[in-house]
Amino acid sequence: MEATAAQYHREMSKFIVDEIGQGIATPSKSEPGKLSRLSPMQFQELATDVYDELNRRRYEADATLSRPKFVDLVHDVNEELKRRFPHKIDVNQGYGPPSQTASYDSMNLSPMYNNLPSQQQQVPAQGYGQYQTGRSSPSGTLGSQAYSGYSQQGSSGIANDDVLNSVDRVANDLSNAIQNSQHGTVMRTPTPDERGLRSPTSEIEKLRNEYEMRIAAMRKRVGQLESQLLDYRGDNPQDINADQLENLERLNAVLTQKNERLENDLKIVREQLVAVKADIPALRQENDKLKQERARFIERERDLKSKLDEARAKLRKLKTTSVFAMDHGDSDLVPPPVFVNSGGVVRPSSVRAFQEAVEEMLSAVRSEDMQRELPAARSAVEMSCSELKADIHAYEIAHANSPDAWPLEDDIKKRIPSVVSELDANLRNLVAAVEKHMNSMGVLPVSFLEAAASHLATSVVEIVKLLKVCFDESKAAPRLERDASGQQSLEESTDNIIAGIQSMLQLVRAAGPDPSALYTSLETVIGSIQETISICRTVFSNIDKGYAPSVHINMDLYSSQTASGVLNGLEKGHLQLTDQLNDINEAQDAAGDNELDNEIVRELLSEMAFKQRLTSALIDVGKLTKTLVMWLE
């Protein structure tokens, strides 16, 4: 700072002398040493900013501070320079009041400076504020970053309306000031001091050109504002409102027409709705008739299927080489000791049913529609084995009630549990072999299935050898006339229903159920329900007539009304499941394919409505079956 203190002082003193000589501003009296509170660094930054602003004002007309305030600031900084650096500054160097000549000459330029634009006519000066330590850029103005006492916030120039109204007056005053400054009203030779105080002619020319450009810009702006005003006045609010009103009326007319059209459509729809409501009762009656007719067709179809099965069985009897199917007299078909007229345990129909079921299964495993036929054949084998066990249990009960009428040796009685257990074990092995063969899609050899069937047949042969066959079924131990035989059959049928429902629910809940497996399981469940209905109808009828029940029923839980509801519910569930089965058959017929695994059937099985109906029917049947199980406990 010491190196530049003398230069700063010299330039600032010269600036102040020029300002005083021009009569524009005179430093106001201020408190001595008012800048002494600034630190050396703060004062250095302030002095540098003032010096840079001083140089900028020599070449530019724009400024943030007014000239009087800036002169006061320069004066204070200059005095502080003399106080802080007296050894670098000549204290005798200074500035005094201007001479009369200088004041006289400066009067010629005063009109021009007094009519300067907004950058040099400022609001009244404010007091000194707090100094800032931040330094602005050399080309920046002295704002709040350098000397907040002289800063101004917002606009400090003349209002735009005042500028527009006084453009001509400013131009005239500037022209007069320039002429007076060039020629003067008193022509005399200036003294050397006056030459030092006057501004050069080049600076005056520069100012003149600059203000002429500003005046031209102001006139252009005035013209633009006048054009905008004329344009604004040309937009008549009444015309605008009239146009808006016309548009709204047009829109209202369109909406009114649309509303009338919609009201007419609504009236037509209401009339159609009334007509449809009137037709609903007739349609409901017709629908009920169609349902009844469909139920009759289903029942007829069931009867025809039963007759077809009987015809196939008769045909099988004619073609088989089995001794049971040979066309001989009954007396010729009783080769002792296997066949006896009385005292035999196993019925011939049970043995014949087993043979046909095994042959059906061995034929199904080689058929093209194995996935559909094999499960049905497996169910037939299971049913035939149940018939054999039913004969054994019926004979045991008859022997227990009347040992003389139904004699049974002790060694035979001891062997019955073992042969029945062997029959059950071989039956489970056969069922497992069927499942493996189906899951392998026919890859496993058929010999595995034939071997399992052979072991089961061996167990049946052992039973026949041990218990004999009663050729005359009228002399065989009666079924469903003793508690044990009936109870065993009803328990098996209910167990089959529960197992089938569980299997069905697993298939239905799958994302893409297997059509063949679902169809087979559904057929099995329907058959088990039909068998249960037949047994229950007989048992409940005997109870209502006052006879002893053929099965063990818990009479504390049993009631005729509940039994009737169970039968009706089972029949309803049987009908619903049969409808679902028929829907699958119809989808297969629509596909024109003998295979169940086609796109139409899969689409039907994947429908949410189909799954919901099927699941609901299965759950209802399961609840009714649970009631029967509770009665049997």
C-alpha positions in Angstrom: 0.0 0.0 0.0 2.9 2.4 0.7 4.1 2.0 -2.8 0.9 3.2 -4.3 -0.2 5.7 -1.6 1.5 8.6 -3.4 -0.1 7.7 -6.7 -3.5 7.3 -5.2 -3.2 10.6 -3.4 -2.1 12.5 -6.5 -4.9 11.1 -8.7 -7.6 11.6 -6.1 -6.4 15.2 -5.4 -6.5 15.9 -9.1 -10.0 14.4 -9.4 -11.3 16.6 -6.6 -9.8 19.7 -8.0 -11.4 18.9 -11.4 -14.8 18.4 -9.7 -14.4 21.7 -7.8 -13.3 23.5 -10.9 -16.2 22.3 -12.9 -18.6 23.4 -10.2 -20.3 19.9 -10.1 -19.6 18.9 -6.5 -17.6 20.2 -3.5 -16.4 17.8 -0.7 -18.7 18.2 2.3 -17.2 18.6 5.7 -16.8 15.3 7.5 -15.5 14.0 10.8 -11.7 13.9 10.8 -10.3 10.4 10.9 -13.6 8.7 10.3 -11.8 6.0 8.3 -9.2 5.3 10.9 -11.3 2.4 12.3 -10.6 0.4 9.2 -7.8 -2.2 9.4 -4.9 -1.7 6.9 -6.2 -4.5 4.7 -9.7 -3.1 4.7 -8.5 0.4 4.0 -6.2 -0.9 1.2 -9.1 -2.6 -0.5 -11.3 0.5 -0.1 -8.6 2.8 -1.5 -8.0 0.4 -4.4 -11.8 0.2 -5.2 -12.1 4.1 -5.1 -9.1 4.5 -7.3 -10.4 1.9 -9.8 -13.8 3.7 -9.8 -12.1 7.0 -10.3 -10.4 5.7 -13.4 -13.6 4.1 -14.7 -15.5 7.3 -14.4 -13.1 9.1 -16.6 -14.1 6.8 -19.5 -17.6 5.7 -18.6 -20.7 7.6 -17.8 -22.5 4.9 -15.7 -22.1 4.9 -11.9 -23.9 3.6 -8.9 -23.0 6.5 -6.5 -23.9 10.1 -7.3 -21.1 12.4 -8.1 -21.4 14.4 -4.9 -21.3 11.3 -2.8 -18.4 9.9 -4.7 -16.5 13.1 -4.3 -17.1 12.9 -0.6 -15.8 9.3 -0.6 -12.7 10.3 -2.6 -12.1 13.2 -0.2 -12.3 10.9 2.9 -10.0 8.3 1.4 -7.5 10.9 0.3 -7.4 12.5 3.8 -6.9 9.0 5.3 -4.0 8.4 2.9 -2.3 11.6 4.1 -2.9 10.6 7.7 -1.6 7.0 7.3 1.3 7.6 4.9 2.6 11.1 5.6 6.1 10.0 4.7 5.0 9.0 1.2 2.8 12.0 0.5 3.7 15.6 0.2 1.4 17.2 2.9 1.7 20.6 1.2 0.1 19.2 -1.9 -3.6 19.6 -1.7 -6.6 21.4 -3.1 -8.2 24.6 -2.2 -11.2 26.5 -3.2 -11.5 27.2 -6.9 -10.7 30.6 -8.4 -13.4 32.9 -9.7 -12.3 32.3 -13.2 -12.6 28.6 -12.8 -16.0 29.0 -11.3 -17.0 31.3 -14.0 -15.9 28.9 -16.7 -17.5 25.9 -15.0 -20.9 27.7 -15.1 -20.9 27.2 -18.9 -20.8 23.4 -18.4 -23.2 23.2 -15.6 -26.4 22.9 -17.7 -25.0 19.9 -19.4 -24.0 18.1 -16.1 -27.1 19.1 -14.3 -29.1 17.4 -17.1 -27.1 14.2 -17.0 -29.2 10.9 -17.2 -30.3 8.8 -14.4 -26.9 7.3 -13.6 -25.6 10.7 -12.3 -28.7 12.2 -10.7 -29.1 10.2 -7.5 -31.3 10.3 -4.4 -30.0 12.4 -1.5 -26.8 11.2 0.1 -27.0 8.9 3.0 -24.7 8.8 6.0 -21.6 6.7 6.2 -22.4 3.1 6.9 -20.4 0.2 7.9 -17.4 -0.7 5.8 -17.2 -4.1 4.1 -14.0 -6.1 3.8 -14.9 -7.6 0.5 -13.3 -6.1 -2.6 -15.2 -5.7 -5.9 -13.7 -6.4 -9.3 -11.7 -3.5 -10.9 -14.4 -2.9 -13.4 -17.2 -3.1 -10.9 -19.0 -0.3 -9.1 -18.6 0.7 -5.5 -21.6 -1.1 -4.1 -22.4 -2.9 -0.8 -19.2 -5.0 -1.1 -16.8 -2.0 -0.7 -18.5 0.9 1.0 -22.0 0.3 2.2 -22.5 3.8 3.3 -22.6 5.0 -0.3 -24.5 2.0 -1.8 -28.0 2.2 -3.1 -30.6 -0.6 -3.3 -32.9 -0.8 -6.4 -33.3 1.8 -9.1 -31.9 5.4 -8.4 -32.5 7.0 -11.8 -35.3 9.2 -13.1 -38.6 7.4 -13.6 -39.3 6.2 -17.1 -42.4 8.3 -17.4 -40.4 11.5 -16.5 -37.7 10.6 -19.0 -40.2 10.1 -21.8 -42.0 13.4 -21.0 -38.7 15.4 -20.9 -36.8 14.0 -23.8 -37.1 17.2 -25.9 -36.1 19.4 -22.9 -33.0 17.3 -22.3 -32.0 17.5 -25.9 -32.4 21.3 -26.0 -30.5 21.9 -22.8 -27.7 19.6 -23.9 -27.4 21.4 -27.2 -27.2 24.8 -25.5 -24.7 23.6 -23.0 -22.4 22.3 -25.7 -22.6 25.5 -27.7 -21.8 27.6 -24.6 -18.9 25.4 -23.7 -17.4 25.7 -27.1 -17.9 29.5 -27.8 -18.7 31.1 -24.4 -20.8 34.2 -23.8 -17.6 36.2 -23.0 -14.8 35.8 -25.5 -11.5 36.1 -23.6 -8.2 34.3 -23.4 -8.2 31.8 -20.5 -5.5 31.9 -17.9 -3.1 29.0 -17.4 -5.1 28.0 -14.3 -8.3 28.0 -16.2 -6.8 25.7 -18.9 -5.8 23.2 -16.2 -9.4 23.2 -14.7 -11.4 23.0 -18.0 -12.3 19.7 -19.6 -10.8 19.0 -23.0 -12.8 19.5 -26.1 -12.5 15.8 -27.0 -14.2 14.8 -23.8 -17.1 17.2 -24.5 -17.4 15.7 -28.0 -17.5 12.3 -26.5 -20.2 13.2 -24.0 -22.2 14.9 -26.8 -22.1 11.8 -29.0 -23.1 9.6 -26.1 -26.1 11.7 -25.1 -27.2 12.0 -28.7 -27.3 8.2 -28.9 -29.2 8.0 -25.6 -31.7 10.6 -26.8 -32.3 8.6 -30.0 -32.8 5.4 -28.0 -35.2 7.2 -25.7 -37.2 8.5 -28.7 -37.3 5.0 -30.2 -38.6 3.6 -26.9 -41.2 6.4 -26.7 -42.4 5.4 -30.2 -42.7 1.8 -29.1 -44.7 2.6 -26.1 -47.0 4.9 -28.1 -47.5 2.1 -30.6 -48.3 -0.4 -27.7 -50.7 2.1 -26.2 -52.5 2.6 -29.6 -52.7 -1.2 -30.0 -54.1 -1.6 -26.5 -56.7 1.1 -27.1 -57.6 -0.5 -30.4 -58.8 -3.7 -28.5 -62.3 -2.7 -27.5 -63.4 -4.6 -24.4 -67.0 -4.5 -25.6 -66.0 -6.2 -28.8 -64.1 -8.8 -26.9 -67.0 -9.4 -24.6 -69.4 -9.6 -27.5 -67.2 -12.3 -29.2 -67.0 -14.3 -26.0 -70.8 -14.1 -25.5 -71.3 -15.3 -29.1 -68.9 -18.2 -28.5 -70.7 -19.2 -25.3 -74.1 -19.0 -26.9 -72.9 -21.2 -29.8 -71.4 -23.7 -27.2 -74.7 -23.6 -25.2 -76.7 -24.5 -28.4 -74.4 -27.4 -29.2 -74.6 -28.7 -25.6 -78.4 -28.3 -25.6 -78.8 -30.4 -28.7 -76.5 -33.0 -27.3 -78.5 -33.1 -24.0 -81.7 -33.6 -25.9 -80.2 -36.4 -27.9 -78.9 -38.1 -24.8 -82.3 -37.7 -23.1 -84.0 -39.4 -26.1 -81.4 -42.3 -25.9 -82.0 -42.6 -22.2 -85.8 -42.8 -22.8 -85.3 -45.6 -25.4 -82.9 -47.5 -23.0 -85.5 -47.3 -20.2 -88.2 -48.6 -22.5 -86.0 -51.5 -23.5 -85.1 -52.2 -19.9 -88.8 -52.4 -18.9 -89.4 -54.8 -21.8 -86.5 -57.0 -20.7 -87.7 -57.0 -17.1 -91.1 -58.1 -18.4 -89.5 -61.0 -20.3 -87.4 -62.2 -17.3 -90.0 -64.4 -15.7 -90.8 -66.2 -18.9 -87.1 -66.7 -19.6 -86.6 -68.0 -16.1 -89.3 -70.5 -16.5 -87.9 -71.6 -19.8 -84.5 -71.9 -18.2 -85.8 -74.1 -15.5 -87.5 -76.3 -18.1 -84.2 -76.6 -20.0 -82.4 -77.5 -16.8 -84.9 -80.2 -16.0 -84.7 -81.6 -19.5 -81.0 -81.5 -19.3 -81.1 -83.5 -16.0 -83.4 -86.1 -17.7 -80.9 -86.3 -20.6 -78.1 -86.8 -18.2 -80.0 -89.5 -16.3 -80.8 -91.2 -19.6 -77.2 -91.0 -20.7 -76.2 -92.6 -17.4 -78.6 -95.4 -17.9 -77.4 -95.9 -21.5 -73.8 -96.0 -20.2 -74.8 -98.6 -17.6 -76.4 -100.7 -20.3 -73.4 -100.3 -22.5 -71.1 -101.4 -19.7 -73.4 -104.4 -19.2 -73.3 -105.2 -22.9 -69.5 -105.0 -22.9 -69.3 -107.3 -19.9 -71.5 -109.8 -21.7 -69.4 -109.5 -24.8 -66.3 -110.0 -22.7 -67.8 -113.1 -21.2 -68.5 -114.5 -24.7 -64.9 -113.8 -25.8 -63.0 -114.9 -22.8 -61.6 -118.3 -22.2 -62.2 -118.0 -18.5 -64.1 -120.8 -16.8 -66.6 -118.3 -15.4 -67.5 -117.0 -18.9 -67.9 -120.4 -20.6 -71.4 -121.1 -21.8 -72.1 -124.2 -19.7 -74.8 -125.1 -17.3 -74.5 -124.0 -13.8 -74.1 -127.6 -12.6 -71.1 -128.0 -14.9 -69.4 -125.0 -13.5 -69.1 -126.4 -10.0 -65.9 -128.4 -10.0 -65.2 -129.2 -6.4 -63.6 -128.2 -4.2 -63.5 -124.6 -5.5 -67.2 -124.2 -6.2 -69.8 -125.2 -3.7 -73.5 -124.7 -3.6 -73.5 -123.5 0.0 -70.9 -122.7 2.5 -68.7 -120.8 0.1 -67.6 -117.3 1.1 -66.8 -115.5 -2.2 -69.5 -114.7 -4.7 -68.9 -115.6 -8.4 -69.9 -112.1 -9.4 -67.0 -110.7 -7.3 -64.5 -113.0 -9.0 -65.9 -112.2 -12.4 -65.7 -108.4 -11.7 -62.1 -108.8 -10.6 -61.2 -110.6 -13.8 -62.9 -108.0 -16.0 -61.3 -105.1 -14.1 -57.8 -106.6 -14.5 -58.4 -107.3 -18.2 -59.7 -103.8 -18.7 -56.7 -102.3 -17.0 -54.2 -104.4 -19.1 -56.1 -103.3 -22.2 -56.2 -99.6 -21.2 -52.4 -99.5 -20.6 -51.9 -100.4 -24.3 -54.6 -98.1 -25.7 -54.0 -94.7 -27.3 -56.1 -92.9 -24.7 -54.1 -94.4 -21.8 -54.2 -91.2 -19.7 -58.0 -91.3 -19.7 -58.8 -95.1 -19.6 -56.1 -96.3 -17.2 -57.3 -94.4 -14.1 -60.9 -95.6 -14.7 -59.6 -99.2 -15.0 -57.6 -98.8 -11.8 -60.8 -97.6 -10.0 -62.6 -100.7 -11.3 -59.9 -103.0 -9.9 -60.1 -101.3 -6.5 -63.9 -101.6 -6.5 -63.6 -105.4 -7.4 -61.2 -105.9 -4.5 -63.6 -104.1 -2.2 -66.4 -106.5 -3.3 -64.2 -109.5 -2.4 -63.5 -108.0 1.0 -67.2 -107.3 1.5 -68.0 -110.9 0.8 -65.4 -112.0 3.5 -66.7 -109.5 6.1 -70.3 -110.5 5.4 -69.5 -114.2 5.9 -67.6 -113.5 9.1 -70.6 -111.6 10.5 -73.0 -114.4 9.4 -70.8 -117.0 11.1 -70.6 -115.0 14.3 -74.4 -114.7 14.4 -75.1 -118.3 13.3 -72.1 -120.6 13.4 -74.1 -123.7 12.5 -75.7 -122.1 9.5 -72.5 -120.5 8.3 -69.7 -122.9 9.4 -66.1 -121.7 9.3 -63.1 -123.8 10.4 -60.8 -122.4 13.0 -57.6 -122.6 10.8 -59.5 -120.7 8.0 -60.6 -118.1 10.5 -57.0 -117.6 11.6 -55.7 -117.2 8.0 -58.4 -114.7 6.8 -56.6 -111.6 8.2 -53.3 -112.6 6.6 -54.8 -113.2 3.1 -56.9 -109.9 3.3 -53.7 -108.0 4.4 -51.8 -109.6 1.4 -54.6 -108.5 -0.9 -54.5 -104.9 0.4 -50.7 -104.8 0.0 -50.7 -106.1 -3.5 -53.5 -103.7 -4.4 -51.5 -100.8 -3.1 -48.5 -101.9 -5.2 -50.7 -102.1 -8.3 -52.0 -98.6 -7.7 -48.5 -97.3 -7.3 -47.4 -99.1 -10.5 -50.3 -97.5 -12.3 -49.4 -94.0 -11.0 -45.7 -94.5 -12.1 -46.7 -95.7 -15.5 -49.0 -92.7 -16.0 -46.4 -90.2 -14.8 -43.8 -91.7 -17.2 -46.2 -91.0 -20.1 -45.9 -94.7 -21.1 -42.1 -94.9 -21.1 -42.0 -97.6 -18.4 -42.5 -101.1 -19.7 -45.9 -102.6 -19.5 -44.4 -105.7 -17.9 -44.0 -103.8 -14.6 -47.7 -103.2 -14.5 -48.5 -106.7 -15.5 -46.3 -108.1 -12.8 -48.1 -106.0 -10.1 -51.5 -107.2 -11.6 -50.2 -110.8 -11.5 -49.3 -110.5 -7.8 -52.8 -109.1 -7.0 -54.4 -112.0 -9.0 -52.3 -114.5 -7.0 -53.7 -113.0 -3.8 -57.3 -113.4 -5.1 -56.5 -117.0 -6.1 -55.4 -117.7 -2.5 -58.6 -116.2 -1.1 -60.7 -118.4 -3.5 -58.8 -121.5 -2.6 -59.1 -120.8 1.1 -62.7 -119.6 1.3 -64.2 -121.2 -1.7 -66.8 -119.8 -4.2 -70.5 -120.0 -3.5 -71.8 -120.7 -7.0 -75.4 -120.0 -6.0 -75.3 -116.4 -4.9 -78.7 -116.7 -3.3 -77.1 -119.0 -0.7 -74.2 -116.7 -0.1 -73.9 -114.6 3.1 -76.2 -111.5 2.6 -74.7 -108.1 2.2 -76.0 -104.9 3.8 -78.2 -106.9 6.1 -75.7 -106.9 8.9 -74.1 -103.9 10.5 -70.5 -104.8 9.6 -70.9 -105.3 5.9 -72.9 -102.2 5.4 -70.6 -100.1 7.6 -67.5 -101.2 5.7 -69.0 -100.3 2.4 -70.2 -96.9 3.5 -66.9 -96.1 5.1 -65.1 -97.0 2.0 -67.3 -94.9 -0.2 -67.0 -91.9 2.1 -63.2 -92.4 2.2 -63.1 -92.5 -1.6 -65.1 -89.3 -1.8 -62.7 -87.5 0.6 -59.6 -88.7 -1.1 -61.0 -87.8 -4.5 -62.0 -84.3 -3.4 -58.5 -83.7 -2.0 -57.0 -84.8 -5.3 -59.5 -82.6 -7.3 -58.8 -79.5 -5.2 -55.0 -79.9 -5.8 -55.6 -80.2 -9.6 -58.0 -77.2 -9.7 -55.8 -74.9 -7.7 -52.9 -75.5 -10.1 -52.1 -72.8 -12.7 -52.6 -75.2 -15.6 -54.4 -78.3 -14.5 -53.8 -81.5 -16.4 -57.0 -82.2 -18.4 -56.7 -86.0 -18.3 -55.9 -86.2 -14.6 -58.7 -83.8 -13.7 -61.2 -85.6 -15.9 -60.3 -89.0 -14.4 -60.4 -87.7 -10.8 -63.8 -86.1 -11.5 -65.2 -89.3 -12.8 -64.0 -91.2 -9.7 -65.5 -88.7 -7.4 -68.8 -88.8 -9.2 -68.9 -92.6 -9.0 -68.1 -92.6 -5.3 -70.9 -90.1 -4.7 -73.4 -92.2 -6.6 -72.4 -95.3 -4.6 -72.7 -93.4 -1.3 -76.1 -92.1 -2.3 -77.3 -95.6 -3.0 -76.0 -97.0 0.3 -77.4 -94.1 2.3 -80.8 -94.2 0.7 -81.1 -97.9 1.8 -79.8 -97.3 5.3 -81.9 -94.2 6.0 -85.0 -95.9 4.6 -84.6 -98.9 7.0 -84.1 -96.5 9.9 -87.3 -94.6 9.0 -89.2 -97.8 8.8 -88.1 -98.8 12.3 -85.7 -101.6 11.2 -82.4 -102.0 12.7 -79.8 -100.1 10.7 -77.5 -102.2 8.5 -74.6 -100.1 9.5 -73.5 -98.7 12.9 -75.1 -95.2 13.0 -74.7 -92.9 16.0 -78.4 -92.3 16.7 -77.6 -89.5 19.1 -76.4 -87.4 16.1 -78.8 -88.9 13.5 -82.0 -87.2 12.6 -84.4 -87.9 9.7 -84.5 -84.3 8.7 -80.7 -84.0 8.6 -80.4 -87.3 6.7 -82.9 -86.1 4.1 -80.8 -82.9 3.7 -77.6 -84.9 3.3 -79.2 -87.0 0.6 -80.5 -84.0 -1.2 -77.2 -82.2 -0.9 -75.3 -85.2 -2.3 -77.7 -85.5 -5.2 -77.3 -81.8 -5.9 -73.5 -82.1 -5.8 -73.6 -85.1 -8.0 -75.7 -83.2 -10.5 -73.4 -80.2 -10.4 -70.2 -82.3 -10.9 -71.9 -84.2 -13.7 -72.6 -80.9 -15.4 -68.9 -79.9 -15.1 -67.9 -83.2 -16.6 -70.3 -82.7 -19.5 -68.8 -79.2 -20.0 -65.5 -80.8 -20.5 -66.9 -83.4 -22.9 -68.6 -80.6 -24.9 -65.3 -78.7 -25.1 -63.6 -81.8 -26.3 -66.3 -82.3 -29.0 -65.9 -78.6 -30.0 -62.2 -79.1 -30.5 -62.9 -82.1 -32.8 -60.1 -84.0 -31.1 -60.2 -87.3 -29.3 -57.5 -86.2 -26.9 -58.5 -84.2 -23.8 -55.3 -82.3 -23.8 -56.2 -79.7 -26.4 -56.4 -75.9 -26.4 -60.1 -75.5 -25.9 -60.3 -77.9 -22.9 -57.3 -76.2 -21.3 -58.9 -72.9 -21.8 -62.1 -74.1 -20.1 -60.2 -75.6 -17.2 -58.2 -72.3 -16.8 -61.4 -70.2 -16.6 -61.9 -68.7 -13.1 -65.7 -69.2 -13.3 -65.3 -72.9 -14.1 -62.8 -73.4 -11.2 -65.1 -71.5 -8.8 -68.1 -73.7 -9.7 -66.2 -76.9 -9.4 -64.5 -75.9 -6.2 -67.8 -74.9 -4.6 -69.5 -78.2 -5.5 -66.5 -80.2 -4.2 -66.5 -78.3 -0.9 -70.3 -78.8 -0.4 -70.0 -82.5 -1.0 -67.1 -82.7 1.4 -69.1 -81.0 4.1 -71.9 -83.5 3.7 -69.5 -86.4 3.6 -68.0 -85.3 6.9 -71.5 -85.4 8.4 -71.8 -89.1 7.3 -68.3 -89.8 8.8 -69.4 -88.3 12.1 -72.5 -90.6 12.2 -70.3 -93.7 11.5 -67.9 -93.0 14.4 
